[in-house]
Every structure is written in structure tokens, then in C-alpha cells.
Amino acid sequence: MSKKCIYCKQEIAQESVIDFCKSCGVKVWGEKMFGAIVKNMEKARTDGDLYQGSVSSSAQNRAQI
């Protein structure tokens, strides 16, 4: 199953830390804030904090348990 932007439904990379495409992200938050959001989300994934409290059954989430 492919991942899609929550705003425009364009396909986005499965490994993306955000659920929206760059175009929509910039339109909603502006270039600077969008960059900060992506940077912080990527850091959270690297630190292992991104899936904390998640109840999804993704393989990545199960691997952390």
C-alpha cells in the first residue's frame, strides 16, 4: 500500500516522516517552518521517539517492541 499526501493525495515516499508532500507542506506552513518540521521529525525517528505511543501494526513499530 502506498503512502499519500493527506492534502492532495499525491504519492509520497513510504519512508517519509511526514504524511504530506513538500508542495502542500510549504503551502500550509511556509518554507522555513516546513523545513523545521521535517528536520525535527527526522531527528525523532533517528532518536527512536517517532513511534512512541503508536498503536499501529507496522513492521518497524513491532521491531522496536
CHARMM internal coordinates of N, CA and C (Angstrom, degrees):
IC EDIT
DIST 1 N 1 CA 1.4591
DIST 1 CA 1 C 1.5331
ANGL 1 N 1 CA 1 C 108.32
DIST 1 C 2 N 1.3015
ANGL 1 CA 1 C 2 N 116.66
DIHE 1 N 1 CA 1 C 2 N 129.69
DIST 2 N 2 CA 1.4606
ANGL 1 C 2 N 2 CA 120.39
DIHE 1 CA 1 C 2 N 2 CA -177.92
DIST 2 CA 2 C 1.5303
ANGL 2 N 2 CA 2 C 110.83
DIHE 1 C 2 N 2 CA 2 C -86.75
DIST 2 C 3 N 1.3143
ANGL 2 CA 2 C 3 N 114.54
DIHE 2 N 2 CA 2 C 3 N 154.64
DIST 3 N 3 CA 1.4584
ANGL 2 C 3 N 3 CA 121.73
DIHE 2 CA 2 C 3 N 3 CA 179.52
DIST 3 CA 3 C 1.5189
ANGL 3 N 3 CA 3 C 108.20
DIHE 2 C 3 N 3 CA 3 C -92.07
DIST 3 C 4 N 1.3344
ANGL 3 CA 3 C 4 N 117.44
DIHE 3 N 3 CA 3 C 4 N 138.00
DIST 4 N 4 CA 1.4636
ANGL 3 C 4 N 4 CA 121.59
DIHE 3 CA 3 C 4 N 4 CA -178.08
DIST 4 CA 4 C 1.5143
ANGL 4 N 4 CA 4 C 111.08
DIHE 3 C 4 N 4 CA 4 C -128.52
DIST 4 C 5 N 1.3168
ANGL 4 CA 4 C 5 N 114.80
DIHE 4 N 4 CA 4 C 5 N 151.17
DIST 5 N 5 CA 1.4598
ANGL 4 C 5 N 5 CA 122.44
DIHE 4 CA 4 C 5 N 5 CA 177.02
DIST 5 CA 5 C 1.5313
ANGL 5 N 5 CA 5 C 109.26
DIHE 4 C 5 N 5 CA 5 C -60.22
DIST 5 C 6 N 1.3337
ANGL 5 CA 5 C 6 N 116.75
DIHE 5 N 5 CA 5 C 6 N 133.99
DIST 6 N 6 CA 1.4619
ANGL 5 C 6 N 6 CA 120.02
DIHE 5 CA 5 C 6 N 6 CA -179.12
DIST 6 CA 6 C 1.5228
ANGL 6 N 6 CA 6 C 112.55
DIHE 5 C 6 N 6 CA 6 C -70.96
DIST 6 C 7 N 1.3333
ANGL 6 CA 6 C 7 N 117.54
DIHE 6 N 6 CA 6 C 7 N -15.50
DIST 7 N 7 CA 1.4562
ANGL 6 C 7 N 7 CA 121.31
DIHE 6 CA 6 C 7 N 7 CA -179.04
DIST 7 CA 7 C 1.5300
ANGL 7 N 7 CA 7 C 112.82
DIHE 6 C 7 N 7 CA 7 C -96.81
DIST 7 C 8 N 1.3485
ANGL 7 CA 7 C 8 N 117.12
DIHE 7 N 7 CA 7 C 8 N -53.14
DIST 8 N 8 CA 1.4674
ANGL 7 C 8 N 8 CA 119.65
DIHE 7 CA 7 C 8 N 8 CA -172.78
DIST 8 CA 8 C 1.5263
ANGL 8 N 8 CA 8 C 113.69
DIHE 7 C 8 N 8 CA 8 C -110.34
DIST 8 C 9 N 1.3277
ANGL 8 CA 8 C 9 N 117.64
DIHE 8 N 8 CA 8 C 9 N -4.72
DIST 9 N 9 CA 1.4697
ANGL 8 C 9 N 9 CA 124.55
DIHE 8 CA 8 C 9 N 9 CA 178.41
DIST 9 CA 9 C 1.5284
ANGL 9 N 9 CA 9 C 113.77
DIHE 8 C 9 N 9 CA 9 C 69.74
DIST 9 C 10 N 1.3312
ANGL 9 CA 9 C 10 N 118.65
DIHE 9 N 9 CA 9 C 10 N 12.47
DIST 10 N 10 CA 1.4641
ANGL 9 C 10 N 10 CA 122.04
DIHE 9 CA 9 C 10 N 10 CA 175.34
DIST 10 CA 10 C 1.5252
ANGL 10 N 10 CA 10 C 107.88
DIHE 9 C 10 N 10 CA 10 C -69.52
DIST 10 C 11 N 1.3432
ANGL 10 CA 10 C 11 N 117.06
DIHE 10 N 10 CA 10 C 11 N 143.65
DIST 11 N 11 CA 1.4604
ANGL 10 C 11 N 11 CA 119.97
DIHE 10 CA 10 C 11 N 11 CA 178.59
DIST 11 CA 11 C 1.5164
ANGL 11 N 11 CA 11 C 110.45
DIHE 10 C 11 N 11 CA 11 C -66.81
DIST 11 C 12 N 1.3271
ANGL 11 CA 11 C 12 N 115.32
DIHE 11 N 11 CA 11 C 12 N 140.33
DIST 12 N 12 CA 1.4654
ANGL 11 C 12 N 12 CA 121.93
DIHE 11 CA 11 C 12 N 12 CA 176.32
DIST 12 CA 12 C 1.5257
ANGL 12 N 12 CA 12 C 107.69
DIHE 11 C 12 N 12 CA 12 C -127.88
DIST 12 C 13 N 1.3179
ANGL 12 CA 12 C 13 N 116.17
DIHE 12 N 12 CA 12 C 13 N 162.05
DIST 13 N 13 CA 1.4626
ANGL 12 C 13 N 13 CA 121.23
DIHE 12 CA 12 C 13 N 13 CA -178.26
DIST 13 CA 13 C 1.5298
ANGL 13 N 13 CA 13 C 110.62
DIHE 12 C 13 N 13 CA 13 C -59.81
DIST 13 C 14 N 1.3158
ANGL 13 CA 13 C 14 N 116.49
DIHE 13 N 13 CA 13 C 14 N 136.92
DIST 14 N 14 CA 1.4585
ANGL 13 C 14 N 14 CA 122.07
DIHE 13 CA 13 C 14 N 14 CA -179.48
DIST 14 CA 14 C 1.5247
ANGL 14 N 14 CA 14 C 111.36
DIHE 13 C 14 N 14 CA 14 C -59.35
DIST 14 C 15 N 1.3212
ANGL 14 CA 14 C 15 N 117.51
DIHE 14 N 14 CA 14 C 15 N -33.62
DIST 15 N 15 CA 1.4631
ANGL 14 C 15 N 15 CA 121.20
DIHE 14 CA 14 C 15 N 15 CA -178.52
DIST 15 CA 15 C 1.5270
ANGL 15 N 15 CA 15 C 113.91
DIHE 14 C 15 N 15 CA 15 C -84.43
DIST 15 C 16 N 1.3274
ANGL 15 CA 15 C 16 N 117.75
DIHE 15 N 15 CA 15 C 16 N 4.14
DIST 16 N 16 CA 1.4645
ANGL 15 C 16 N 16 CA 122.25
DIHE 15 CA 15 C 16 N 16 CA 179.59
DIST 16 CA 16 C 1.5317
ANGL 16 N 16 CA 16 C 110.21
DIHE 15 C 16 N 16 CA 16 C -62.35
DIST 16 C 17 N 1.3375
ANGL 16 CA 16 C 17 N 115.82
DIHE 16 N 16 CA 16 C 17 N 138.82
DIST 17 N 17 CA 1.4714
ANGL 16 C 17 N 17 CA 120.68
DIHE 16 CA 16 C 17 N 17 CA -179.90
DIST 17 CA 17 C 1.5263
ANGL 17 N 17 CA 17 C 112.08
DIHE 16 C 17 N 17 CA 17 C -83.56
DIST 17 C 18 N 1.3115
ANGL 17 CA 17 C 18 N 116.30
DIHE 17 N 17 CA 17 C 18 N -8.41
DIST 18 N 18 CA 1.4600
ANGL 17 C 18 N 18 CA 121.39
DIHE 17 CA 17 C 18 N 18 CA 179.83
DIST 18 CA 18 C 1.5194
ANGL 18 N 18 CA 18 C 109.39
DIHE 17 C 18 N 18 CA 18 C -119.51
DIST 18 C 19 N 1.3018
ANGL 18 CA 18 C 19 N 117.82
DIHE 18 N 18 CA 18 C 19 N 159.40
DIST 19 N 19 CA 1.4641
ANGL 18 C 19 N 19 CA 122.59
DIHE 18 CA 18 C 19 N 19 CA -176.53
DIST 19 CA 19 C 1.5191
ANGL 19 N 19 CA 19 C 112.77
DIHE 18 C 19 N 19 CA 19 C -104.32
DIST 19 C 20 N 1.3235
ANGL 19 CA 19 C 20 N 116.66
DIHE 19 N 19 CA 19 C 20 N 27.36
DIST 20 N 20 CA 1.4564
ANGL 19 C 20 N 20 CA 120.82
DIHE 19 CA 19 C 20 N 20 CA 178.42
DIST 20 CA 20 C 1.5184
ANGL 20 N 20 CA 20 C 109.21
DIHE 19 C 20 N 20 CA 20 C -145.41
DIST 20 C 21 N 1.3213
ANGL 20 CA 20 C 21 N 116.39
DIHE 20 N 20 CA 20 C 21 N 156.83
DIST 21 N 21 CA 1.4601
ANGL 20 C 21 N 21 CA 120.86
DIHE 20 CA 20 C 21 N 21 CA -178.69
DIST 21 CA 21 C 1.5346
ANGL 21 N 21 CA 21 C 110.24
DIHE 20 C 21 N 21 CA 21 C -79.45
DIST 21 C 22 N 1.3193
ANGL 21 CA 21 C 22 N 116.09
DIHE 21 N 21 CA 21 C 22 N 164.65
DIST 22 N 22 CA 1.4630
ANGL 21 C 22 N 22 CA 120.53
DIHE 21 CA 21 C 22 N 22 CA -178.46
DIST 22 CA 22 C 1.5276
ANGL 22 N 22 CA 22 C 111.03
DIHE 21 C 22 N 22 CA 22 C -61.04
DIST 22 C 23 N 1.3252
ANGL 22 CA 22 C 23 N 116.87
DIHE 22 N 22 CA 22 C 23 N -41.80
DIST 23 N 23 CA 1.4555
ANGL 22 C 23 N 23 CA 120.85
DIHE 22 CA 22 C 23 N 23 CA -178.70
DIST 23 CA 23 C 1.5304
ANGL 23 N 23 CA 23 C 111.44
DIHE 22 C 23 N 23 CA 23 C -57.91
DIST 23 C 24 N 1.3178
ANGL 23 CA 23 C 24 N 116.61
DIHE 23 N 23 CA 23 C 24 N -48.50
DIST 24 N 24 CA 1.4676
ANGL 23 C 24 N 24 CA 120.24
DIHE 23 CA 23 C 24 N 24 CA -179.94
DIST 24 CA 24 C 1.5263
ANGL 24 N 24 CA 24 C 111.06
DIHE 23 C 24 N 24 CA 24 C -69.34
DIST 24 C 25 N 1.3243
ANGL 24 CA 24 C 25 N 117.22
DIHE 24 N 24 CA 24 C 25 N -39.23
DIST 25 N 25 CA 1.4581
ANGL 24 C 25 N 25 CA 120.82
DIHE 24 CA 24 C 25 N 25 CA 178.91
DIST 25 CA 25 C 1.5144
ANGL 25 N 25 CA 25 C 112.20
DIHE 24 C 25 N 25 CA 25 C -59.28
DIST 25 C 26 N 1.3311
ANGL 25 CA 25 C 26 N 116.38
DIHE 25 N 25 CA 25 C 26 N -43.49
DIST 26 N 26 CA 1.4642
ANGL 25 C 26 N 26 CA 120.98
DIHE 25 CA 25 C 26 N 26 CA 179.49
DIST 26 CA 26 C 1.5288
ANGL 26 N 26 CA 26 C 110.29
DIHE 25 C 26 N 26 CA 26 C -68.24
DIST 26 C 27 N 1.3237
ANGL 26 CA 26 C 27 N 117.13
DIHE 26 N 26 CA 26 C 27 N -38.25
DIST 27 N 27 CA 1.4704
ANGL 26 C 27 N 27 CA 119.97
DIHE 26 CA 26 C 27 N 27 CA 179.17
DIST 27 CA 27 C 1.5301
ANGL 27 N 27 CA 27 C 111.55
DIHE 26 C 27 N 27 CA 27 C -66.25
DIST 27 C 28 N 1.3205
ANGL 27 CA 27 C 28 N 117.09
DIHE 27 N 27 CA 27 C 28 N -36.04
DIST 28 N 28 CA 1.4640
ANGL 27 C 28 N 28 CA 121.10
DIHE 27 CA 27 C 28 N 28 CA -177.45
DIST 28 CA 28 C 1.5284
ANGL 28 N 28 CA 28 C 111.66
DIHE 27 C 28 N 28 CA 28 C -79.23
DIST 28 C 29 N 1.3397
ANGL 28 CA 28 C 29 N 117.44
DIHE 28 N 28 CA 28 C 29 N -47.38
DIST 29 N 29 CA 1.4674
ANGL 28 C 29 N 29 CA 120.68
DIHE 28 CA 28 C 29 N 29 CA -172.41
DIST 29 CA 29 C 1.5265
ANGL 29 N 29 CA 29 C 114.88
DIHE 28 C 29 N 29 CA 29 C -111.10
DIST 29 C 30 N 1.3081
ANGL 29 CA 29 C 30 N 118.84
DIHE 29 N 29 CA 29 C 30 N -12.24
DIST 30 N 30 CA 1.4571
ANGL 29 C 30 N 30 CA 121.23
DIHE 29 CA 29 C 30 N 30 CA -175.36
DIST 30 CA 30 C 1.5244
ANGL 30 N 30 CA 30 C 109.79
DIHE 29 C 30 N 30 CA 30 C 88.42
DIST 30 C 31 N 1.3326
ANGL 30 CA 30 C 31 N 115.82
DIHE 30 N 30 CA 30 C 31 N 158.79
DIST 31 N 31 CA 1.4713
ANGL 30 C 31 N 31 CA 122.27
DIHE 30 CA 30 C 31 N 31 CA -173.78
DIST 31 CA 31 C 1.5357
ANGL 31 N 31 CA 31 C 112.45
DIHE 30 C 31 N 31 CA 31 C -59.04
DIST 31 C 32 N 1.3204
ANGL 31 CA 31 C 32 N 117.40
DIHE 31 N 31 CA 31 C 32 N -47.59
DIST 32 N 32 CA 1.4628
ANGL 31 C 32 N 32 CA 121.12
DIHE 31 CA 31 C 32 N 32 CA -175.18
DIST 32 CA 32 C 1.5330
ANGL 32 N 32 CA 32 C 111.81
DIHE 31 C 32 N 32 CA 32 C -66.24
DIST 32 C 33 N 1.3151
ANGL 32 CA 32 C 33 N 117.70
DIHE 32 N 32 CA 32 C 33 N -48.00
DIST 33 N 33 CA 1.4606
ANGL 32 C 33 N 33 CA 121.56
DIHE 32 CA 32 C 33 N 33 CA -179.33
DIST 33 CA 33 C 1.5288
ANGL 33 N 33 CA 33 C 110.71
DIHE 32 C 33 N 33 CA 33 C -67.38
DIST 33 C 34 N 1.3300
ANGL 33 CA 33 C 34 N 117.30
DIHE 33 N 33 CA 33 C 34 N -39.73
DIST 34 N 34 CA 1.4604
ANGL 33 C 34 N 34 CA 120.72
DIHE 33 CA 33 C 34 N 34 CA 177.51
DIST 34 CA 34 C 1.5268
ANGL 34 N 34 CA 34 C 109.83
DIHE 33 C 34 N 34 CA 34 C -59.08
DIST 34 C 35 N 1.3284
ANGL 34 CA 34 C 35 N 116.68
DIHE 34 N 34 CA 34 C 35 N -45.32
DIST 35 N 35 CA 1.4632
ANGL 34 C 35 N 35 CA 120.93
DIHE 34 CA 34 C 35 N 35 CA 178.66
DIST 35 CA 35 C 1.5128
ANGL 35 N 35 CA 35 C 111.89
DIHE 34 C 35 N 35 CA 35 C -60.06
DIST 35 C 36 N 1.3342
ANGL 35 CA 35 C 36 N 116.80
DIHE 35 N 35 CA 35 C 36 N -40.68
DIST 36 N 36 CA 1.4660
ANGL 35 C 36 N 36 CA 121.22
DIHE 35 CA 35 C 36 N 36 CA 178.82
DIST 36 CA 36 C 1.5270
ANGL 36 N 36 CA 36 C 111.09
DIHE 35 C 36 N 36 CA 36 C -66.29
DIST 36 C 37 N 1.3189
ANGL 36 CA 36 C 37 N 117.27
DIHE 36 N 36 CA 36 C 37 N -40.06
DIST 37 N 37 CA 1.4667
ANGL 36 C 37 N 37 CA 121.26
DIHE 36 CA 36 C 37 N 37 CA 179.13
DIST 37 CA 37 C 1.5235
ANGL 37 N 37 CA 37 C 110.15
DIHE 36 C 37 N 37 CA 37 C -62.11
DIST 37 C 38 N 1.3254
ANGL 37 CA 37 C 38 N 117.06
DIHE 37 N 37 CA 37 C 38 N -49.47
DIST 38 N 38 CA 1.4643
ANGL 37 C 38 N 38 CA 121.09
DIHE 37 CA 37 C 38 N 38 CA -179.48
DIST 38 CA 38 C 1.5295
ANGL 38 N 38 CA 38 C 110.39
DIHE 37 C 38 N 38 CA 38 C -61.82
DIST 38 C 39 N 1.3146
ANGL 38 CA 38 C 39 N 116.91
DIHE 38 N 38 CA 38 C 39 N -45.43
DIST 39 N 39 CA 1.4690
ANGL 38 C 39 N 39 CA 121.21
DIHE 38 CA 38 C 39 N 39 CA -179.71
DIST 39 CA 39 C 1.5313
ANGL 39 N 39 CA 39 C 110.84
DIHE 38 C 39 N 39 CA 39 C -58.98
DIST 39 C 40 N 1.3233
ANGL 39 CA 39 C 40 N 117.19
DIHE 39 N 39 CA 39 C 40 N -46.76
DIST 40 N 40 CA 1.4650
ANGL 39 C 40 N 40 CA 121.11
DIHE 39 CA 39 C 40 N 40 CA -179.07
DIST 40 CA 40 C 1.5265
ANGL 40 N 40 CA 40 C 112.39
DIHE 39 C 40 N 40 CA 40 C -68.10
DIST 40 C 41 N 1.3147
ANGL 40 CA 40 C 41 N 117.30
DIHE 40 N 40 CA 40 C 41 N -37.43
DIST 41 N 41 CA 1.4654
ANGL 40 C 41 N 41 CA 120.61
DIHE 40 CA 40 C 41 N 41 CA 177.98
DIST 41 CA 41 C 1.5257
ANGL 41 N 41 CA 41 C 110.81
DIHE 40 C 41 N 41 CA 41 C -67.81
DIST 41 C 42 N 1.3273
ANGL 41 CA 41 C 42 N 117.63
DIHE 41 N 41 CA 41 C 42 N -40.06
DIST 42 N 42 CA 1.4615
ANGL 41 C 42 N 42 CA 120.62
DIHE 41 CA 41 C 42 N 42 CA 177.45
DIST 42 CA 42 C 1.5233
ANGL 42 N 42 CA 42 C 111.11
DIHE 41 C 42 N 42 CA 42 C -65.54
DIST 42 C 43 N 1.3248
ANGL 42 CA 42 C 43 N 117.15
DIHE 42 N 42 CA 42 C 43 N -37.88
DIST 43 N 43 CA 1.4653
ANGL 42 C 43 N 43 CA 120.88
DIHE 42 CA 42 C 43 N 43 CA 176.96
DIST 43 CA 43 C 1.5248
ANGL 43 N 43 CA 43 C 110.10
DIHE 42 C 43 N 43 CA 43 C -65.39
DIST 43 C 44 N 1.3212
ANGL 43 CA 43 C 44 N 117.26
DIHE 43 N 43 CA 43 C 44 N -40.80
DIST 44 N 44 CA 1.4647
ANGL 43 C 44 N 44 CA 121.23
DIHE 43 CA 43 C 44 N 44 CA 178.56
DIST 44 CA 44 C 1.5302
ANGL 44 N 44 CA 44 C 110.40
DIHE 43 C 44 N 44 CA 44 C -62.27
DIST 44 C 45 N 1.3284
ANGL 44 CA 44 C 45 N 116.72
DIHE 44 N 44 CA 44 C 45 N -40.04
DIST 45 N 45 CA 1.4702
ANGL 44 C 45 N 45 CA 119.72
DIHE 44 CA 44 C 45 N 45 CA 178.13
DIST 45 CA 45 C 1.5249
ANGL 45 N 45 CA 45 C 110.07
DIHE 44 C 45 N 45 CA 45 C -64.85
DIST 45 C 46 N 1.3260
ANGL 45 CA 45 C 46 N 117.07
DIHE 45 N 45 CA 45 C 46 N -44.45
DIST 46 N 46 CA 1.4568
ANGL 45 C 46 N 46 CA 121.85
DIHE 45 CA 45 C 46 N 46 CA 179.26
DIST 46 CA 46 C 1.5282
ANGL 46 N 46 CA 46 C 111.56
DIHE 45 C 46 N 46 CA 46 C -61.51
DIST 46 C 47 N 1.3292
ANGL 46 CA 46 C 47 N 116.24
DIHE 46 N 46 CA 46 C 47 N -40.27
DIST 47 N 47 CA 1.4675
ANGL 46 C 47 N 47 CA 121.84
DIHE 46 CA 46 C 47 N 47 CA -179.61
DIST 47 CA 47 C 1.5272
ANGL 47 N 47 CA 47 C 113.01
DIHE 46 C 47 N 47 CA 47 C -77.19
DIST 47 C 48 N 1.3342
ANGL 47 CA 47 C 48 N 117.40
DIHE 47 N 47 CA 47 C 48 N -9.61
DIST 48 N 48 CA 1.4550
ANGL 47 C 48 N 48 CA 121.54
DIHE 47 CA 47 C 48 N 48 CA -179.60
DIST 48 CA 48 C 1.5118
ANGL 48 N 48 CA 48 C 113.95
DIHE 47 C 48 N 48 CA 48 C 85.18
DIST 48 C 49 N 1.3278
ANGL 48 CA 48 C 49 N 117.25
DIHE 48 N 48 CA 48 C 49 N 14.32
DIST 49 N 49 CA 1.4607
ANGL 48 C 49 N 49 CA 121.23
DIHE 48 CA 48 C 49 N 49 CA -177.63
DIST 49 CA 49 C 1.5293
ANGL 49 N 49 CA 49 C 113.99
DIHE 48 C 49 N 49 CA 49 C -95.97
DIST 49 C 50 N 1.3088
ANGL 49 CA 49 C 50 N 117.56
DIHE 49 N 49 CA 49 C 50 N -8.42
DIST 50 N 50 CA 1.4652
ANGL 49 C 50 N 50 CA 120.40
DIHE 49 CA 49 C 50 N 50 CA -172.39
DIST 50 CA 50 C 1.5230
ANGL 50 N 50 CA 50 C 112.69
DIHE 49 C 50 N 50 CA 50 C -67.18
DIST 50 C 51 N 1.3212
ANGL 50 CA 50 C 51 N 119.14
DIHE 50 N 50 CA 50 C 51 N -37.62
DIST 51 N 51 CA 1.4596
ANGL 50 C 51 N 51 CA 121.60
DIHE 50 CA 50 C 51 N 51 CA -175.47
DIST 51 CA 51 C 1.5215
ANGL 51 N 51 CA 51 C 112.52
DIHE 50 C 51 N 51 CA 51 C -99.77
DIST 51 C 52 N 1.3072
ANGL 51 CA 51 C 52 N 117.54
DIHE 51 N 51 CA 51 C 52 N 10.64
DIST 52 N 52 CA 1.4591
ANGL 51 C 52 N 52 CA 122.04
DIHE 51 CA 51 C 52 N 52 CA 179.88
DIST 52 CA 52 C 1.5283
ANGL 52 N 52 CA 52 C 109.77
DIHE 51 C 52 N 52 CA 52 C -61.65
DIST 52 C 53 N 1.3108
ANGL 52 CA 52 C 53 N 116.81
DIHE 52 N 52 CA 52 C 53 N 122.61
DIST 53 N 53 CA 1.4601
ANGL 52 C 53 N 53 CA 121.39
DIHE 52 CA 52 C 53 N 53 CA 179.67
DIST 53 CA 53 C 1.5105
ANGL 53 N 53 CA 53 C 114.11
DIHE 52 C 53 N 53 CA 53 C 84.45
DIST 53 C 54 N 1.3246
ANGL 53 CA 53 C 54 N 117.78
DIHE 53 N 53 CA 53 C 54 N 1.42
DIST 54 N 54 CA 1.4568
ANGL 53 C 54 N 54 CA 121.37
DIHE 53 CA 53 C 54 N 54 CA -179.70
DIST 54 CA 54 C 1.5212
ANGL 54 N 54 CA 54 C 110.32
DIHE 53 C 54 N 54 CA 54 C -72.88
DIST 54 C 55 N 1.3113
ANGL 54 CA 54 C 55 N 116.73
DIHE 54 N 54 CA 54 C 55 N 140.99
DIST 55 N 55 CA 1.4553
ANGL 54 C 55 N 55 CA 121.23
DIHE 54 CA 54 C 55 N 55 CA 177.67
DIST 55 CA 55 C 1.5196
ANGL 55 N 55 CA 55 C 111.44
DIHE 54 C 55 N 55 CA 55 C -109.97
DIST 55 C 56 N 1.3386
ANGL 55 CA 55 C 56 N 116.71
DIHE 55 N 55 CA 55 C 56 N 9.96
DIST 56 N 56 CA 1.4546
ANGL 55 C 56 N 56 CA 119.87
DIHE 55 CA 55 C 56 N 56 CA 179.72
DIST 56 CA 56 C 1.5147
ANGL 56 N 56 CA 56 C 109.80
DIHE 55 C 56 N 56 CA 56 C -71.72
DIST 56 C 57 N 1.3136
ANGL 56 CA 56 C 57 N 115.77
DIHE 56 N 56 CA 56 C 57 N 164.59
DIST 57 N 57 CA 1.4633
ANGL 56 C 57 N 57 CA 120.21
DIHE 56 CA 56 C 57 N 57 CA -178.58
DIST 57 CA 57 C 1.5202
ANGL 57 N 57 CA 57 C 111.16
DIHE 56 C 57 N 57 CA 57 C -107.36
DIST 57 C 58 N 1.3181
ANGL 57 CA 57 C 58 N 117.77
DIHE 57 N 57 CA 57 C 58 N 30.40
DIST 58 N 58 CA 1.4552
ANGL 57 C 58 N 58 CA 120.40
DIHE 57 CA 57 C 58 N 58 CA -179.84
DIST 58 CA 58 C 1.5214
ANGL 58 N 58 CA 58 C 110.71
DIHE 57 C 58 N 58 CA 58 C -65.50
DIST 58 C 59 N 1.3169
ANGL 58 CA 58 C 59 N 117.27
DIHE 58 N 58 CA 58 C 59 N 151.09
DIST 59 N 59 CA 1.4586
ANGL 58 C 59 N 59 CA 122.71
DIHE 58 CA 58 C 59 N 59 CA -179.70
DIST 59 CA 59 C 1.5238
ANGL 59 N 59 CA 59 C 110.53
DIHE 58 C 59 N 59 CA 59 C -60.67
DIST 59 C 60 N 1.3212
ANGL 59 CA 59 C 60 N 116.90
DIHE 59 N 59 CA 59 C 60 N -38.58
DIST 60 N 60 CA 1.4624
ANGL 59 C 60 N 60 CA 120.35
DIHE 59 CA 59 C 60 N 60 CA -179.50
DIST 60 CA 60 C 1.5280
ANGL 60 N 60 CA 60 C 110.07
DIHE 59 C 60 N 60 CA 60 C -65.35
DIST 60 C 61 N 1.3113
ANGL 60 CA 60 C 61 N 117.33
DIHE 60 N 60 CA 60 C 61 N -40.28
DIST 61 N 61 CA 1.4590
ANGL 60 C 61 N 61 CA 121.51
DIHE 60 CA 60 C 61 N 61 CA 179.89
DIST 61 CA 61 C 1.5311
ANGL 61 N 61 CA 61 C 110.19
DIHE 60 C 61 N 61 CA 61 C -66.57
DIST 61 C 62 N 1.3243
ANGL 61 CA 61 C 62 N 118.00
DIHE 61 N 61 CA 61 C 62 N -42.37
DIST 62 N 62 CA 1.4603
ANGL 61 C 62 N 62 CA 121.70
DIHE 61 CA 61 C 62 N 62 CA 179.34
DIST 62 CA 62 C 1.5107
ANGL 62 N 62 CA 62 C 111.43
DIHE 61 C 62 N 62 CA 62 C -65.02
DIST 62 C 63 N 1.3286
ANGL 62 CA 62 C 63 N 117.21
DIHE 62 N 62 CA 62 C 63 N -33.23
DIST 63 N 63 CA 1.4593
ANGL 62 C 63 N 63 CA 121.21
DIHE 62 CA 62 C 63 N 63 CA -178.39
DIST 63 CA 63 C 1.5194
ANGL 63 N 63 CA 63 C 111.22
DIHE 62 C 63 N 63 CA 63 C -66.51
DIST 63 C 64 N 1.3102
ANGL 63 CA 63 C 64 N 117.92
DIHE 63 N 63 CA 63 C 64 N -25.45
DIST 64 N 64 CA 1.4529
ANGL 63 C 64 N 64 CA 121.44
DIHE 63 CA 63 C 64 N 64 CA -178.39
DIST 64 CA 64 C 1.5178
ANGL 64 N 64 CA 64 C 112.89
DIHE 63 C 64 N 64 CA 64 C -82.67
DIST 64 C 65 N 1.3058
ANGL 64 CA 64 C 65 N 117.00
DIHE 64 N 64 CA 64 C 65 N -14.98
DIST 65 N 65 CA 1.4788
ANGL 64 C 65 N 65 CA 120.96
DIHE 64 CA 64 C 65 N 65 CA -175.82
DIST 65 CA 65 C 1.5071
ANGL 65 N 65 CA 65 C 110.80
DIHE 64 C 65 N 65 CA 65 C -79.42
END
COOR INIT
IC SEED 1 N 1 CA 1 C
IC BUILD
